[in-house]
Amino acid sequence: MAKKQKKIKLLLVILVAILLTGFKEASEVKIYVNGKRIKSDQPPIIKTSRTL
């Protein structure tokens, strides 16, 4: 019985961790050059680890 309760608790912890990290809102991409923020006409996007 104790093993079954441990498995259920572990499953719940994993499920909560997935739910908390899986639905994170995407943040705005900001561009900085030499410590100064750059404003652009189009919002920047990140594709394959590169800012476009």
VOLUMLO-114841 format. One line per 5 residues: their letters; for each residue y, z, x of C-alpha. Coordinates in steps of 0.001 Angstrom, whole numbers, padded with zeros to 6 digits. Each point is the difference from the previous one (the first is absolute). Layout:
% residues N
a = Y,Z,X  ...
END
This chain:
% residues 52
makkq = 000000,000000,000000  002426,000834,002824  -000611,-003359,001673  000781,-001814,-003225  003295,001893,-000377
kkikl = 000978,-000817,003593  -000701,-003691,-000586  002095,000019,-003171  002886,001758,001759  -000159,-002457,002893
llvil = -000023,-002939,-002406  003040,001395,-001820  001904,000499,003254  -000746,-003584,001077  000987,-001349,-003416
vaill = 003315,001890,000016  000748,-001202,003547  -000625,-003618,-000997  002136,000286,-003118  002908,001635,001823
tgfke = 000123,-002607,002763  -000994,-003057,-002022  002955,-000043,-002373  002821,000449,002451  003177,-001906,-000847
asevk = 001001,-002710,002455  003093,000972,001943  002961,-002229,000778  -000188,-001784,003362  003046,000661,002188
iyvng = 000925,-001865,003189  001660,001778,002930  001193,-001639,003242  001342,002263,002765  000243,002859,-002497
kriks = 002112,-001949,-002521  -001317,-001051,-003394  000069,-003743,-000637  000860,-001251,-003494  -001632,-003274,-001090
dqppi = 000425,-002402,-002919  -003692,000216,-000875  -001974,003225,000114  -002209,000180,003104  -003779,000006,-000387
iktsr = -002778,001005,002360  -002836,-002489,000451  -002767,000468,002574  001991,002697,001818  003097,-002191,000300
tl = 003309,000405,-001811  001222,-003203,-001622
END
